[in-house]
Amino acid sequence: MSHGQVADVAEAKRKVKFLGRPQYSELAKKLNLSGVVKVEVTIAPDGKVKRTHVLGGHPVLATEAERAAMDSEFEPGPKETTEVIDFKFNP
């Protein structure tokens, strides 16, 4: 990921097919923000992310983390599940 950003899914029940990459916004750069944004995702049976909910992290970084979470895709499963993705931002 660009600009030192790393994302991982802690102990995922569903395998990740594609993990979105958050952008490091101009405002985040100006404020020299870093840290982790935890995003809970609700995954449909087809593996697409239906909903996101920020569990923690700086609000300026949270918008991009949510956008990246929505772009993520998981392996199909028998039912809807939730996972938590940690997006790490380092300027």
C-alpha positions, 0 to 999 in steps of 0.5 A: 500500500502506498504511503506506509499503510498496512491493513490486516484482518485479525483472525478472519473467519472468511478469507480475504480475496481483495483488501482495499487500500486506503488513501492518505489524504492531503489533510492527514498529511498536513496534520501528520496523522498516524495510527490504526483505524478499526473497521467492522465490516458486514460481509454478504454470502457472496463475499461483498462488503455490505456495511461498515462501522468504524470502531476506533481511530482518528476521524480524518483517517476513518473516512478513507479506511471505510472507503477501502473496507467497502472496496474489499472482497472476501471468499463466499460463505454460507451466511452473512458474517462480520469481520474487523479490519485494522488499517494502519496509517503511517505518514 
